[in-house]
């Protein structure tokens, strides 16, 4: 386990780059290791706070999606969580790019845009990126930090096994996806986005 912020950031970069190199990508959402893109994306601008987080198990337990998990399961999940902070304006996901990370908002707000139009904001306890973790398809929206933002970030290869072992969490994600689908259906019925 990293013992300083610098080591923690390097560890996350190394883990993410190494796993994605095997997949033939530059990094989560195509960002790490890519100097050709501008502006820098979330993993490049984030600061990992995992090594200084006093009790990540307690933090995870306060997030509605994970609230029903046992302490043992929360500790297991905490081992694969990366506590990241982002400055306003930082792009976390890019529409139509393949993603490999799932984000849970701890503090702050994230702006969600589809087709270049702002749709809604996500706040503490809400999450995004789950669709790419489930079906490995391109992102359906741009997500940008609207304020200073703190998220727990999970990589696909770390979170998918956890979901398979914890169907209640998978069910919670499905409930959110259905709510979002119904909201989109309602917004688009008879009206153009």
N, C-alpha and C positions, 0 to 999 in steps of 0.2 A: 504494500500500500504506500502511495506517495506520502512524503512527510512535509512537503512545502507546496505552495501554489504553483511554482514553476515546474516542479516534478509532476504535479497532478495534471497540469495542462499538457506537458510532454507525454505523459502516460496515455491520456485520452487521444492525443494526436497519433501516437504510435499504434494504439489498439485499433483506432478507426482506419488509419491508412493501411496498416498491414492486412486487415481483413478485407478491405475494399480492393487492395492491389490484387488479391486472389480472385476478386470478382471482375477485375478489369476496369475499375472506376477510379477517379481521382480522389474521391472521399464522399462523406455524407452529402447528399444532394449535389454531388459533383464539385465540392469545394476544396477539400484538403489536398494539398500538393499541387493545386492548380494556380499558377501565377498569371495565366492568361485572362482570368475573369476579373471584372471590376464591377461594382465594389466588392470588397471582401465579404464573405458570407459568415453565417453564425459561428461555425467552429473556429474560424480564424480570429474572430473578434471577442469571443467569449472568455471568461475567466472561470476556471473550475474552482469551486469552493468546497468540494467533497472532503478534502483533508482537514478543513477547519470547521466543518459542520458539527455542532455539539452532539446532536442526537438525530441522525437521519431516519431512524426507525420511527421516532415520534413525528417527524415532519411528514413522512409518507402516510402515517396513520391519520393525519388531519386532512388528507385529500380524499374527497368522497369516493372516488373510484376504488381506493384501496382501504377504506375505513373498516370493512368487515374482515380483513385479513388478521390472522393470529400474529402475535409478536414474532414467532419463529418465521412465518412467511414474510413479514415486513423486514426482518433482518436479512433474509435471503434476497429480497428485492433490493434492499439498500446496497447490497454488494455490487449490483450492476447499474445503479443509478449514478448519473453524473450531474452534480448540482452546478448549473451554469448561470452566469449573469451576462446580460446583453445590454448594450447601449441603445437608446432610441434610434430608430432608422435601420437597425441591423436586420438584414433579410435572413429569415430562418428556413423558409422553404420557397421553392420557385415552381410555379405552375408548369406542368408538362415535363418536368425533370424527374428522373427516378430518384426516390428518396429511400433512406435506410434508417431513419431515426424517428422516434416517437417522443413528443414533448408533453409534459404536464406543467401547466403554469402554477408557480408557487406565489409569486408577487408580481404586480404590474399588469400591463395589458398588451395584447398582440392584435394587430389589425389584419383581418382576413379579406383578401381581394380575389375575385374570380373574373377572368377576362378583362382585367384592368380596372374593374369597378369595385369599390369598397363595399363589402357586404355586412360585416359585423365585427365586433371585438370579442376577444376571449379574455377572461380574467382568472383570478386564483381558483384552483380546483378544476378548471377546464383543461381539455387536452386537444392535441391535433397531431397529424402525421400517422394516425392509426391505420388509415386505408392502405398506405404504402407498405406498412408492416404486414398487413393481412394478405394483400394480393400481389405485392411486388410490382405494382404498376406506377406510372408517373403520377406526380402530385396533382391534385385537383384544384389547388389554390396557391396563391402567394401569401405568405405570412411574414409580417414585419413587426418588429418590436415598436409599439406605439409609445411606450414609456420605458423607463428603466425596467428591465424584465428579468425575472429569475425563474428558471425552469429546471425540472428534473428531466434529463434526457436519457433515453434508452436506445441502444442500437438494436437493429432487427435481430441479429444473431444472439443477443443476450435476452431480449424480451419475449420472442416467440416461444422458446422453451418454457418460460415462466407462465405464459398464457395457457399452454397445453396442460400444465400441472395445476392451474388455478382457473377452472371454468367460470367461477363467479366473476372474476375480473373480465374475462372474455365476454361474458354476458352483459356486464356493465358497459363495455365498449359498444356492443351491438345496440343496446338501448339508446346510447347517444347517437350512433349512426342513423338509427331509425328516426329519432326526433329531428335530426338535421335533414334527412331526406324528405320528411313530411313538410318541414318548413320551406325547403326549396320547391317542392311540389305546389304548395299553397302560393308561394310567391310567383311562380311561373304560370300558374293556371290563369289564362286570360291576360297575362301581363308579360311584357318582354323584359328580360333582365337588363 
